[in-house]
């Protein structure tokens, strides 16, 4: 009997060692792949940094056909930031509200239907959203943009933000598409985080006479705030890196303007649309450098999201 127990213990230890080695190998492989990606695109983009220097990030003019050619990524960095910001402003209230409604209010089949619908929207290909945006959304938003401009025309700040619209392919349209795309991501993460709130905390708040809204704001939101912020940051990373959906509706214009109803461009869109016609080494290097910029920005966003979530977990565990 003791031999059988020892044999079983040895098999379990061998299985644990195998599992530990497999996970270590997988984690190392991911880090190695990221390092190779960073090294490759850094090497391939070195040419443009040798010719343009830091002006590549501060120059807003993009003129590959000029003599000499000018490569500036500032307009595209601006477009990426503006569309991602618009997406967050529109998506975060809807996402958090939907997550709270799903976990705190909805019950039974209605709750299951909301969860299923959210998950279905999350897996829709981005090109489908882009085609819907350019075929249906952009043409029908021209009148809406003109009406909004009429309301705020002449106002000191809002008059500049909601300026005249020449077409439906604008920063705002791209932001709307991105908002629809990141809403399921933020909703799913927020829903899972909110459900970790102990039922005793909710029942205690209600027992003390709090209304359901007071229970949510006093018990659920403080407990889940870190995870919700982490989900928002992950949604921001998705919005910044989205390519084809934004490229189809943003307007393909290298411009920096406060008017969200004007056309613009973003880093992923420029890379996708101009890579095929990039025949010179310098232009290819410039496009790769924009990819490197986007890569670094998304890494920063994801690292920030991880740090926020970990800090929230430590706070919940009382180790801070």
Buried (B, 14 or more C-beta within 10 A) or exposed (E): EEEEEEEEEEEEEEEEEEEEEEEEEEEEEEEEEEEEEBEEBBEBBBBBBEBBEEBBBEBBEBEBEEEEBBBBBBBBBBBBBBBBBBBBEBBBEBBBEBBBBBBBEBEEEEBEEBBEEBEEBBEEEBEEBBBBBBEEBBEEBBEEBEEBBEEBEEEEEBBEBBBEBBBBBBBBBBBBBBBBBBBBBBBBBBBBBBBEBEEEBBEEBBEEEBEEEEBBBBBBBEBBBBBBBBBBBBBBBBBBBBBBBBBBBBBBBBBBBEBBBBBBBBBBBBBBBBEEEBEEEBBBBBBBBBBBBBBEBBEEBBEBBEEBBEBBBEBBEEEE
